[in-house]
């Protein structure tokens, strides 16, 4: 009888050890699956941003931005560069250049400074009324078509249909301006511009 009790206890201990081993193995597998899931999802965090004027929502990840974000930012940057007066152009250029891509900063600064000096010298103001926006999400560039109004002193000097292209670079979670130039309605992104091919 004592012998049978001893064998039953030993069998119980053996079963408990087997159960605990299976439980530990199951927990290790579950932890491994959880770690793989966490690792695979860690790079795909998507942040939803709401602009001050809620026109549309957009998102950014650590590698890309949404089409809507490119559109909103291009519209804002175009306003900084094109809706200007001689009195406010220096501040707006400074603000615009804060978002210039490091590799393109010198070129953009030179272009903005030349334009600024010309507008100040001639007491010229301009306003760009956007009529249509085209986004090239893959190459991170936006074309804004509309009417550019020009005033000299207080008299309207002209109005013309034109298109401006803004190119972007997304570096370390920040959107930078890499290109800003006037194009045409026929070639909105300036792909056939001979000066840009060199």
Z-matrix of the N, CA and C atoms (Angstrom, degrees):
N
C 1 1.448
C 2 1.526 1 110.85
N 3 1.340 2 115.98 1 -44.84
C 4 1.459 3 121.02 2 177.98
C 5 1.528 4 109.98 3 -65.03
N 6 1.303 5 115.23 4 -38.03
C 7 1.452 6 120.62 5 178.71
C 8 1.531 7 110.72 6 -63.98
N 9 1.363 8 117.30 7 -42.97
C 10 1.461 9 121.84 8 179.17
C 11 1.521 10 110.48 9 -64.15
N 12 1.348 11 117.61 10 -39.56
C 13 1.463 12 121.61 11 178.29
C 14 1.525 13 110.11 12 -63.10
N 15 1.328 14 115.89 13 -41.94
C 16 1.461 15 120.58 14 178.97
C 17 1.531 16 110.59 15 -63.10
N 18 1.323 17 118.59 16 -43.30
C 19 1.462 18 122.81 17 179.70
C 20 1.526 19 109.80 18 -65.44
N 21 1.331 20 119.21 19 -41.62
C 22 1.464 21 122.58 20 178.52
C 23 1.534 22 110.87 21 -62.53
N 24 1.339 23 116.54 22 -41.66
C 25 1.469 24 119.55 23 178.00
C 26 1.523 25 111.03 24 -65.07
N 27 1.310 26 115.94 25 -40.70
C 28 1.453 27 119.83 26 178.92
C 29 1.527 28 110.51 27 -64.84
N 30 1.337 29 116.92 28 -40.87
C 31 1.469 30 120.48 29 176.69
C 32 1.529 31 110.79 30 -62.83
N 33 1.336 32 116.40 31 -40.99
C 34 1.477 33 120.76 32 178.40
C 35 1.528 34 111.03 33 -62.32
N 36 1.327 35 115.99 34 -43.05
C 37 1.472 36 120.13 35 179.16
C 38 1.529 37 110.63 36 -65.00
N 39 1.306 38 116.08 37 -40.32
C 40 1.458 39 120.55 38 178.67
C 41 1.528 40 110.57 39 -63.57
N 42 1.330 41 116.38 40 -43.10
C 43 1.463 42 120.20 41 178.15
C 44 1.538 43 111.36 42 -65.72
N 45 1.332 44 115.88 43 -40.08
C 46 1.477 45 119.27 44 178.63
C 47 1.525 46 110.35 45 -63.36
N 48 1.340 47 117.05 46 -44.26
C 49 1.467 48 120.46 47 178.77
C 50 1.525 49 110.96 48 -61.43
N 51 1.342 50 115.83 49 -42.52
C 52 1.468 51 119.43 50 178.80
C 53 1.525 52 110.48 51 -62.98
N 54 1.324 53 116.87 52 -43.31
C 55 1.461 54 121.01 53 179.45
C 56 1.538 55 110.59 54 -63.05
N 57 1.337 56 117.11 55 -45.36
C 58 1.466 57 120.60 56 -179.59
C 59 1.525 58 111.50 57 -65.39
N 60 1.318 59 117.09 58 -36.87
C 61 1.467 60 120.02 59 176.50
C 62 1.535 61 110.78 60 -63.49
N 63 1.342 62 115.55 61 -44.78
C 64 1.471 63 118.96 62 177.71
C 65 1.524 64 111.01 63 -63.15
N 66 1.336 65 116.85 64 -39.61
C 67 1.461 66 121.19 65 179.17
C 68 1.523 67 110.73 66 -63.37
N 69 1.341 68 117.05 67 -45.82
C 70 1.461 69 120.92 68 178.81
C 71 1.535 70 110.57 69 -63.27
N 72 1.325 71 117.48 70 -42.27
C 73 1.461 72 120.91 71 179.03
C 74 1.536 73 110.03 72 -62.55
N 75 1.320 74 116.97 73 -42.32
C 76 1.457 75 120.94 74 177.79
C 77 1.517 76 111.97 75 -62.41
N 78 1.338 77 117.29 76 -41.73
C 79 1.471 78 121.08 77 178.20
C 80 1.524 79 111.65 78 -65.96
N 81 1.323 80 117.26 79 -38.32
C 82 1.464 81 120.53 80 177.91
C 83 1.533 82 110.14 81 -63.98
N 84 1.328 83 117.66 82 -43.17
C 85 1.469 84 121.35 83 178.24
C 86 1.528 85 110.22 84 -63.88
N 87 1.345 86 117.03 85 -43.64
C 88 1.472 87 120.50 86 179.48
C 89 1.523 88 110.92 87 -62.71
N 90 1.336 89 117.60 88 -40.93
C 91 1.469 90 120.90 89 177.34
C 92 1.526 91 111.10 90 -64.85
N 93 1.318 92 116.78 91 -39.27
C 94 1.463 93 120.27 92 177.75
C 95 1.521 94 111.67 93 -63.01
N 96 1.326 95 116.94 94 -43.79
C 97 1.469 96 121.41 95 178.35
C 98 1.525 97 110.08 96 -63.42
N 99 1.329 98 117.08 97 -42.50
C 100 1.469 99 121.37 98 178.96
C 101 1.537 100 110.81 99 -63.03
N 102 1.338 101 116.80 100 -41.54
C 103 1.466 102 120.35 101 179.67
C 104 1.526 103 110.81 102 -64.22
N 105 1.338 104 117.25 103 -42.38
C 106 1.463 105 120.75 104 178.98
C 107 1.527 106 110.04 105 -64.19
N 108 1.339 107 117.14 106 -42.59
C 109 1.469 108 120.89 107 179.07
C 110 1.523 109 110.90 108 -63.02
N 111 1.319 110 117.60 109 -43.90
C 112 1.467 111 121.14 110 178.85
C 113 1.522 112 111.27 111 -63.03
N 114 1.317 113 116.46 112 -42.60
C 115 1.459 114 120.57 113 -179.43
C 116 1.525 115 111.13 114 -64.68
N 117 1.341 116 116.73 115 -43.15
C 118 1.461 117 119.32 116 -177.75
C 119 1.526 118 112.37 117 -70.13
N 120 1.319 119 118.33 118 -27.88
C 121 1.460 120 121.47 119 179.84
C 122 1.521 121 113.38 120 -88.77
N 123 1.332 122 117.16 121 -14.76
C 124 1.466 123 119.78 122 -173.76
C 125 1.529 124 113.19 123 -63.09
N 126 1.332 125 119.47 124 -32.37
C 127 1.458 126 121.54 125 -179.07
C 128 1.513 127 114.18 126 -85.00
N 129 1.308 128 118.64 127 -7.45
C 130 1.453 129 121.69 128 -175.18
C 131 1.513 130 113.57 129 -107.68
N 132 1.307 131 117.17 130 26.94
C 133 1.466 132 119.23 131 177.59
C 134 1.511 133 108.78 132 -65.75
N 135 1.298 134 117.10 133 130.07
C 136 1.461 135 122.24 134 -178.79
C 137 1.517 136 107.84 135 -115.55
N 138 1.320 137 115.72 136 125.01
C 139 1.452 138 121.44 137 179.69
C 140 1.520 139 108.64 138 -103.63
N 141 1.305 140 116.62 139 124.24
C 142 1.462 141 120.86 140 178.28
C 143 1.519 142 107.84 141 -92.71
N 144 1.332 143 116.91 142 126.12
C 145 1.458 144 122.73 143 -176.03
C 146 1.519 145 108.62 144 -114.04
N 147 1.300 146 115.69 145 135.94
C 148 1.457 147 120.37 146 176.75
C 149 1.519 148 108.41 147 -109.86
N 150 1.331 149 118.47 148 119.70
C 151 1.462 150 120.83 149 -179.52
C 152 1.523 151 111.48 150 -70.46
N 153 1.338 152 118.42 151 162.92
C 154 1.467 153 120.70 152 179.15
C 155 1.528 154 111.99 153 -57.63
N 156 1.317 155 116.21 154 -42.18
C 157 1.453 156 120.99 155 175.22
C 158 1.519 157 106.01 156 -98.75
N 159 1.318 158 117.42 157 107.05
C 160 1.459 159 120.16 158 -172.81
C 161 1.524 160 110.24 159 -75.48
N 162 1.330 161 113.69 160 87.41
C 163 1.459 162 121.57 161 177.44
C 164 1.521 163 108.78 162 -95.75
N 165 1.330 164 115.71 163 -43.37
C 166 1.460 165 121.74 164 177.71
C 167 1.521 166 109.12 165 -161.62
N 168 1.316 167 116.74 166 150.79
C 169 1.456 168 121.07 167 177.16
C 170 1.512 169 109.81 168 -85.84
N 171 1.319 170 117.17 169 160.59
C 172 1.453 171 120.72 170 175.73
C 173 1.510 172 108.83 171 -153.15
N 174 1.315 173 117.43 172 170.62
C 175 1.453 174 121.95 173 -176.54
C 176 1.527 175 110.61 174 -135.11
N 177 1.329 176 114.25 175 159.85
C 178 1.461 177 121.84 176 173.19
C 179 1.520 178 107.66 177 -136.93
N 180 1.324 179 117.25 178 147.99
C 181 1.459 180 122.45 179 170.96
C 182 1.522 181 106.56 180 -122.19
N 183 1.328 182 116.89 181 -174.00
C 184 1.462 183 118.00 182 179.30
C 185 1.524 184 112.25 183 -76.76
N 186 1.357 185 117.80 184 -7.35
C 187 1.464 186 120.44 185 -178.62
C 188 1.526 187 114.06 186 -120.74
N 189 1.314 188 117.93 187 -20.95
C 190 1.470 189 119.29 188 -174.81
C 191 1.520 190 111.43 189 -152.58
N 192 1.333 191 114.15 190 170.47
C 193 1.465 192 121.32 191 177.88
C 194 1.520 193 108.27 192 -130.48
N 195 1.302 194 115.71 193 160.71
C 196 1.460 195 119.37 194 -179.16
C 197 1.522 196 111.38 195 -79.17
N 198 1.303 197 114.33 196 161.25
C 199 1.461 198 122.60 197 176.92
C 200 1.529 199 110.61 198 -58.10
N 201 1.327 200 116.48 199 -40.35
C 202 1.461 201 121.75 200 -179.13
C 203 1.527 202 111.61 201 -64.99
N 204 1.328 203 116.69 202 -36.11
C 205 1.469 204 120.51 203 178.83
C 206 1.532 205 110.26 204 -66.18
N 207 1.333 206 116.37 205 -43.72
C 208 1.469 207 120.07 206 177.27
C 209 1.530 208 110.22 207 -59.52
N 210 1.316 209 116.48 208 -43.44
C 211 1.465 210 121.14 209 -178.85
C 212 1.528 211 111.44 210 -62.89
N 213 1.338 212 116.68 211 -47.52
C 214 1.464 213 120.96 212 -178.76
C 215 1.529 214 111.62 213 -63.20
N 216 1.335 215 116.34 214 -44.35
C 217 1.462 216 119.87 215 -177.48
C 218 1.528 217 111.00 216 -70.07
N 219 1.326 218 118.08 217 -38.02
C 220 1.469 219 120.46 218 177.93
C 221 1.528 220 109.98 219 -62.67
N 222 1.313 221 116.76 220 -41.09
C 223 1.465 222 120.76 221 179.44
C 224 1.531 223 110.13 222 -62.48
N 225 1.330 224 116.11 223 -42.14
C 226 1.469 225 120.50 224 -179.07
C 227 1.530 226 111.14 225 -67.33
N 228 1.335 227 117.10 226 -45.26
C 229 1.466 228 120.89 227 -179.72
C 230 1.531 229 111.29 228 -65.38
N 231 1.337 230 116.75 229 -38.41
C 232 1.463 231 119.88 230 177.72
C 233 1.524 232 110.14 231 -62.32
N 234 1.319 233 116.67 232 -38.07
C 235 1.467 234 120.29 233 176.51
C 236 1.518 235 111.73 234 -62.72
N 237 1.342 236 116.65 235 -41.23
C 238 1.471 237 120.13 236 178.15
C 239 1.528 238 111.29 237 -62.43
N 240 1.317 239 116.53 238 -40.91
C 241 1.466 240 120.40 239 -173.96
C 242 1.521 241 113.91 240 -84.48
N 243 1.333 242 117.95 241 -25.84
C 244 1.463 243 119.19 242 -170.00
C 245 1.528 244 115.07 243 -116.65
N 246 1.311 245 119.01 244 -21.32
C 247 1.473 246 121.26 245 177.48
C 248 1.528 247 107.47 246 -95.93
N 249 1.333 248 115.28 247 84.66
C 250 1.460 249 119.68 248 -167.78
C 251 1.527 250 112.75 249 -135.11
N 252 1.326 251 112.93 250 157.23
C 253 1.465 252 121.73 251 172.86
C 254 1.524 253 106.67 252 -129.60
N 255 1.331 254 118.76 253 160.39
C 256 1.466 255 119.70 254 178.78
C 257 1.534 256 112.63 255 -58.39
N 258 1.320 257 117.10 256 -32.56
C 259 1.466 258 120.02 257 -178.12
C 260 1.529 259 112.72 258 -72.60
N 261 1.322 260 117.93 259 -33.66
C 262 1.460 261 120.31 260 -174.42
C 263 1.501 262 116.18 261 -105.24
N 264 1.323 263 117.14 262 -0.49
C 265 1.461 264 119.62 263 -173.15
C 266 1.532 265 113.18 264 -66.15
N 267 1.319 266 118.24 265 -35.49
C 268 1.471 267 119.75 266 -178.67
C 269 1.520 268 111.07 267 -63.62
N 270 1.315 269 116.60 268 -45.17
C 271 1.471 270 120.34 269 179.45
C 272 1.527 271 110.64 270 -64.36
N 273 1.329 272 116.77 271 -43.80
C 274 1.460 273 119.87 272 -178.76
C 275 1.524 274 111.69 273 -65.90
N 276 1.341 275 117.09 274 -37.52
C 277 1.470 276 119.81 275 175.69
C 278 1.526 277 110.84 276 -63.77
N 279 1.316 278 116.18 277 -42.43
C 280 1.470 279 120.96 278 179.53
C 281 1.525 280 110.34 279 -61.15
N 282 1.325 281 116.60 280 -44.08
C 283 1.464 282 121.66 281 178.94
C 284 1.526 283 110.53 282 -65.56
N 285 1.323 284 117.58 283 -43.09
C 286 1.463 285 122.66 284 178.02
C 287 1.531 286 110.53 285 -59.29
N 288 1.323 287 116.68 286 -45.37
C 289 1.467 288 120.86 287 -176.27
C 290 1.526 289 113.50 288 -71.04
N 291 1.333 290 117.83 289 -17.15
C 292 1.468 291 119.94 290 174.24
C 293 1.524 292 110.80 291 -62.34
N 294 1.327 293 116.52 292 -23.72
C 295 1.459 294 121.73 293 -177.98
C 296 1.523 295 112.64 294 -104.84
N 297 1.329 296 117.27 295 11.64
C 298 1.466 297 120.87 296 178.71
C 299 1.524 298 110.09 297 -75.09
N 300 1.323 299 116.08 298 139.53
C 301 1.470 300 120.91 299 176.74
C 302 1.527 301 108.66 300 -61.63
N 303 1.324 302 117.96 301 137.87
C 304 1.464 303 120.16 302 -178.37
C 305 1.527 304 113.34 303 -53.19
N 306 1.326 305 117.85 304 -38.89
C 307 1.466 306 120.53 305 -178.34
C 308 1.532 307 112.62 306 -72.15
N 309 1.324 308 117.83 307 -19.07
C 310 1.465 309 121.41 308 -177.42
C 311 1.527 310 112.80 309 -113.08
N 312 1.316 311 117.40 310 4.24
C 313 1.460 312 121.09 311 -173.79
C 314 1.534 313 112.37 312 -58.41
N 315 1.319 314 117.34 313 -48.02
C 316 1.467 315 121.36 314 -177.55
C 317 1.518 316 112.53 315 -59.60
N 318 1.333 317 116.34 316 -46.46
C 319 1.463 318 120.65 317 -179.58
C 320 1.530 319 110.87 318 -64.72
N 321 1.330 320 116.76 319 -46.61
C 322 1.470 321 119.93 320 -179.70
C 323 1.525 322 111.10 321 -64.28
N 324 1.326 323 116.88 322 -38.51
C 325 1.471 324 120.34 323 178.99
C 326 1.525 325 110.48 324 -63.71
N 327 1.318 326 116.79 325 -43.36
C 328 1.462 327 120.66 326 179.72
C 329 1.530 328 111.12 327 -62.80
N 330 1.327 329 116.84 328 -43.86
C 331 1.466 330 120.52 329 179.05
C 332 1.522 331 111.63 330 -64.60
N 333 1.330 332 116.92 331 -42.92
C 334 1.469 333 120.49 332 -179.02
C 335 1.531 334 110.47 333 -68.35
N 336 1.318 335 117.76 334 -38.00
C 337 1.464 336 121.21 335 179.64
C 338 1.524 337 110.78 336 -66.35
N 339 1.332 338 117.65 337 -44.43
C 340 1.472 339 121.08 338 178.78
C 341 1.521 340 110.73 339 -60.39
N 342 1.313 341 115.83 340 -44.92
C 343 1.468 342 120.32 341 179.70
C 344 1.527 343 110.77 342 -64.58
N 345 1.308 344 115.70 343 -41.79
C 346 1.463 345 121.26 344 -179.62
C 347 1.526 346 110.91 345 -61.81
N 348 1.326 347 117.08 346 -46.15
C 349 1.467 348 120.94 347 179.83
C 350 1.524 349 111.39 348 -62.16
N 351 1.333 350 116.61 349 -40.85
C 352 1.462 351 120.59 350 179.13
C 353 1.532 352 110.84 351 -63.30
N 354 1.337 353 116.53 352 -46.40
C 355 1.467 354 120.50 353 -177.92
C 356 1.531 355 111.75 354 -66.58
N 357 1.327 356 116.59 355 -38.97
C 358 1.473 357 119.47 356 178.35
C 359 1.532 358 110.74 357 -66.57
N 360 1.327 359 116.16 358 -44.34
C 361 1.463 360 121.31 359 -178.59
C 362 1.527 361 111.16 360 -60.41
N 363 1.323 362 117.09 361 -38.84
C 364 1.455 363 121.92 362 -176.95
C 365 1.528 364 113.64 363 -97.17
N 366 1.347 365 116.65 364 7.12
C 367 1.472 366 121.14 365 -179.26
C 368 1.528 367 111.33 366 50.43
N 369 1.338 368 115.71 367 48.84
C 370 1.454 369 122.38 368 -175.43
C 371 1.519 370 110.80 369 -105.85
N 372 1.328 371 115.83 370 139.07
C 373 1.465 372 123.32 371 174.27
C 374 1.522 373 107.90 372 -120.22
N 375 1.323 374 116.17 373 156.32
C 376 1.460 375 118.58 374 177.17
C 377 1.525 376 110.36 375 -142.80
N 378 1.324 377 113.60 376 156.73
C 379 1.459 378 121.12 377 176.24
C 380 1.519 379 107.40 378 -142.02
N 381 1.328 380 116.01 379 132.22
C 382 1.454 381 120.97 380 -179.86
C 383 1.519 382 108.85 381 -111.04
N 384 1.330 383 116.52 382 118.69
C 385 1.460 384 122.05 383 178.48
C 386 1.531 385 108.12 384 -100.65
N 387 1.321 386 115.97 385 108.24
C 388 1.464 387 121.56 386 -177.51
C 389 1.524 388 109.82 387 -73.93
N 390 1.328 389 115.38 388 131.32
C 391 1.464 390 121.26 389 177.82
C 392 1.517 391 112.42 390 -111.03
N 393 1.347 392 115.68 391 -29.40
C 394 1.467 393 118.91 392 -176.83
C 395 1.534 394 109.24 393 -152.78
N 396 1.336 395 115.24 394 139.14
C 397 1.465 396 120.63 395 178.93
C 398 1.527 397 108.67 396 -122.55
N 399 1.352 398 115.85 397 131.03
C 400 1.460 399 121.99 398 176.73
C 401 1.519 400 108.21 399 -120.28
N 402 1.320 401 116.71 400 128.17
C 403 1.470 402 121.77 401 -176.87
C 404 1.519 403 109.82 402 -110.44
N 405 1.326 404 116.27 403 129.70
C 406 1.463 405 122.98 404 171.27
C 407 1.529 406 105.03 405 -106.00
N 408 1.326 407 115.37 406 88.76
C 409 1.468 408 121.01 407 -173.10
C 410 1.524 409 112.12 408 -63.20
N 411 1.318 410 116.92 409 -38.91
C 412 1.463 411 121.28 410 -176.94
C 413 1.531 412 111.66 411 -62.33
N 414 1.345 413 116.63 412 -44.34
C 415 1.471 414 120.48 413 -178.32
C 416 1.527 415 112.24 414 -97.07
N 417 1.327 416 117.17 415 7.37
C 418 1.465 417 124.36 416 176.01
C 419 1.529 418 112.02 417 52.18
N 420 1.313 419 115.46 418 59.41
C 421 1.452 420 120.31 419 176.88
C 422 1.530 421 108.95 420 -144.27
N 423 1.307 422 114.86 421 154.14
C 424 1.457 423 121.29 422 -175.36
C 425 1.520 424 108.92 423 -135.54
N 426 1.334 425 116.31 424 134.53
C 427 1.464 426 121.95 425 175.91
C 428 1.523 427 108.05 426 -108.40
N 429 1.334 428 116.19 427 129.57
C 430 1.458 429 122.33 428 179.00
C 431 1.518 430 108.34 429 -115.84
N 432 1.316 431 116.61 430 115.87
C 433 1.462 432 121.49 431 179.79
C 434 1.524 433 108.76 432 -103.58
N 435 1.323 434 115.65 433 140.97
C 436 1.456 435 119.21 434 179.38
C 437 1.511 436 112.07 435 178.60
N 438 1.322 437 114.36 436 -159.45
C 439 1.464 438 120.87 437 -178.69
C 440 1.530 439 109.20 438 -110.93
N 441 1.330 440 115.49 439 131.97
C 442 1.458 441 122.00 440 177.00
C 443 1.526 442 108.20 441 -104.38
N 444 1.322 443 115.84 442 115.11
C 445 1.460 444 121.96 443 178.82
C 446 1.522 445 108.42 444 -97.95
N 447 1.340 446 116.18 445 139.52
C 448 1.460 447 121.20 446 -179.13
C 449 1.525 448 109.74 447 -127.22
N 450 1.340 449 114.82 448 137.37
C 451 1.459 450 121.38 449 175.49
C 452 1.515 451 108.82 450 -123.42
N 453 1.325 452 116.49 451 139.08
C 454 1.458 453 121.94 452 171.51
C 455 1.516 454 105.28 453 -113.77
N 456 1.331 455 114.97 454 121.70
C 457 1.468 456 121.54 455 -170.32
C 458 1.527 457 106.28 456 58.22
N 459 1.328 458 118.77 457 -116.88
C 460 1.463 459 119.89 458 179.80
C 461 1.521 460 112.81 459 -112.29
N 462 1.318 461 117.20 460 7.87
C 463 1.460 462 120.91 461 -177.48
C 464 1.530 463 110.36 462 -104.80
N 465 1.326 464 114.23 463 135.23
C 466 1.459 465 118.18 464 177.97
C 467 1.521 466 109.28 465 -69.95
N 468 1.333 467 115.54 466 122.87
C 469 1.459 468 121.00 467 -176.24
C 470 1.522 469 112.41 468 -95.25
N 471 1.298 470 117.11 469 -20.21
C 472 1.454 471 117.33 470 179.89
C 473 1.510 472 113.61 471 170.77
N 474 1.331 473 112.89 472 171.19
C 475 1.451 474 121.71 473 176.50
C 476 1.523 475 106.67 474 -147.06
N 477 1.326 476 116.36 475 137.00
C 478 1.457 477 118.77 476 177.98
C 479 1.527 478 110.36 477 -145.50
N 480 1.316 479 115.28 478 148.75
C 481 1.460 480 121.24 479 174.13
C 482 1.521 481 107.87 480 -77.93
N 483 1.311 482 116.63 481 131.75
C 484 1.460 483 119.74 482 -179.57
C 485 1.523 484 110.04 483 -154.45
N 486 1.313 485 115.42 484 173.07
C 487 1.464 486 122.50 485 178.91
C 488 1.517 487 108.28 486 -136.05
N 489 1.316 488 115.67 487 138.97
C 490 1.458 489 122.07 488 174.72
C 491 1.516 490 108.73 489 -120.26
N 492 1.327 491 115.43 490 142.01
C 493 1.455 492 121.45 491 179.11
C 494 1.523 493 108.98 492 -114.52
N 495 1.318 494 115.63 493 134.05
C 496 1.461 495 121.77 494 175.64
C 497 1.525 496 107.41 495 -120.58
N 498 1.333 497 116.00 496 123.03
C 499 1.459 498 121.78 497 176.99
C 500 1.520 499 109.63 498 -102.69
N 501 1.329 500 116.44 499 148.82
C 502 1.462 501 121.34 500 -176.81
C 503 1.522 502 111.69 501 -127.41
N 504 1.337 503 114.49 502 156.95
C 505 1.462 504 123.33 503 168.04
C 506 1.521 505 106.45 504 -128.51
N 507 1.326 506 116.64 505 138.00
C 508 1.461 507 121.56 506 179.31
C 509 1.526 508 107.10 507 -108.03
N 510 1.331 509 116.17 508 106.84
C 511 1.457 510 121.83 509 -174.33
C 512 1.519 511 109.25 510 -124.31
N 513 1.326 512 116.48 511 123.84
C 514 1.472 513 122.61 512 176.94
C 515 1.525 514 113.24 513 48.99
N 516 1.317 515 115.78 514 44.76
C 517 1.460 516 120.45 515 176.13
C 518 1.517 517 115.14 516 77.94
N 519 1.332 518 117.74 517 12.26
C 520 1.462 519 120.50 518 179.65
C 521 1.521 520 109.55 519 -128.76
N 522 1.331 521 115.34 520 137.94
C 523 1.461 522 121.50 521 -179.61
C 524 1.526 523 109.79 522 -91.24
N 525 1.337 524 116.59 523 120.52
C 526 1.459 525 122.61 524 -179.04
C 527 1.526 526 110.29 525 -113.09
N 528 1.326 527 116.16 526 151.47
C 529 1.464 528 121.90 527 174.94
C 530 1.525 529 108.01 528 -83.86
N 531 1.325 530 116.32 529 124.52
C 532 1.465 531 119.43 530 178.31
C 533 1.522 532 112.06 531 -108.77
N 534 1.340 533 117.09 532 -16.45
C 535 1.459 534 119.76 533 -179.06
C 536 1.532 535 108.71 534 -156.79
N 537 1.318 536 115.85 535 142.75
C 538 1.460 537 121.70 536 174.87
C 539 1.514 538 107.12 537 -150.86
N 540 1.335 539 115.85 538 116.45
C 541 1.464 540 119.24 539 -178.78
C 542 1.515 541 111.02 540 -158.73
N 543 1.328 542 113.16 541 160.89
C 544 1.452 543 119.64 542 175.81
C 545 1.516 544 108.58 543 -83.45
N 546 1.321 545 115.87 544 135.93
C 547 1.467 546 121.22 545 177.72
C 548 1.527 547 107.36 546 -121.06
N 549 1.312 548 117.98 547 -142.90
C 550 1.465 549 120.38 548 178.94
C 551 1.521 550 109.20 549 -142.48
N 552 1.322 551 115.83 550 167.08
C 553 1.472 552 120.42 551 179.44
C 554 1.528 553 111.04 552 -67.26
N 555 1.334 554 116.76 553 -27.46
C 556 1.465 555 120.21 554 -179.53
C 557 1.526 556 111.85 555 -80.43
N 558 1.304 557 117.13 556 -30.46
C 559 1.470 558 122.62 557 -178.07
C 560 1.529 559 107.26 558 -131.95
N 561 1.329 560 116.41 559 75.17
C 562 1.469 561 120.95 560 -168.94
C 563 1.525 562 113.92 561 -62.92
N 564 1.332 563 117.96 562 -29.02
C 565 1.458 564 120.22 563 179.84
C 566 1.528 565 112.82 564 -97.93
N 567 1.326 566 117.64 565 0.24
C 568 1.458 567 121.38 566 176.98
C 569 1.519 568 113.42 567 69.77
N 570 1.322 569 117.42 568 30.13
C 571 1.469 570 120.64 569 -177.77
C 572 1.519 571 113.37 570 -69.43
N 573 1.338 572 117.77 571 -25.19
C 574 1.468 573 120.02 572 -178.58
C 575 1.520 574 112.03 573 -103.42
N 576 1.331 575 117.17 574 12.55
C 577 1.465 576 121.91 575 179.69
C 578 1.531 577 108.21 576 -68.37
N 579 1.355 578 119.04 577 115.82
C 580 1.462 579 120.85 578 -176.89
C 581 1.519 580 114.05 579 -62.79
N 582 1.348 581 117.57 580 -29.66
C 583 1.462 582 120.12 581 179.73
C 584 1.521 583 111.60 582 -67.99
N 585 1.324 584 118.08 583 -28.01
C 586 1.461 585 121.91 584 -177.56
C 587 1.516 586 112.72 585 -86.92
N 588 1.333 587 118.41 586 -10.40
C 589 1.450 588 121.54 587 -179.18
C 590 1.517 589 111.72 588 -79.74
N 591 1.322 590 117.41 589 -20.37
C 592 1.463 591 120.18 590 -175.58
C 593 1.503 592 110.69 591 -76.21
